[in-house]
Amino acid sequence: MNTEHPLVLDLLALPKAVPEARRAVRDHMGGPCPELQLCVSELLANVIRHVGEGAPVTLRLARAVGGGTRLEVTDPDSHTWLMLRHPGTEDETGRGLLLLDAVTTRWGVRQDAHGKTVWCEVAGTTTGRSGPAGPERL
């Protein structure tokens, strides 16, 4: 990972932005980073589905305090809140945050008057979870 400069992408939450953001994260990390790329996909998909297609989004990727990598996705809707769901076997949606919870060391949501930021941290650069995870609200 380029530790000197965090990656900051300003984009619109459109389906075509998802693979572009995943590629940008992979390039910034210097190679495949499946856990981070999965988190990018899930967080952008949440914005597209729950905030609206075309919403302005800022994606930030930087070294996490204490090691690992921190991903943040900020959108302008401070009223749409994320909830960890437990979908039934027939449900076609609702598993994104479960996936995020499974591959990150921790994650959370920060709200303010201008929107919300959903963040997560992944241990190392390409390894998965290193300890218990769960939502943390700041």
Disulfide bonds with the S-S distance in Angstrom:
none
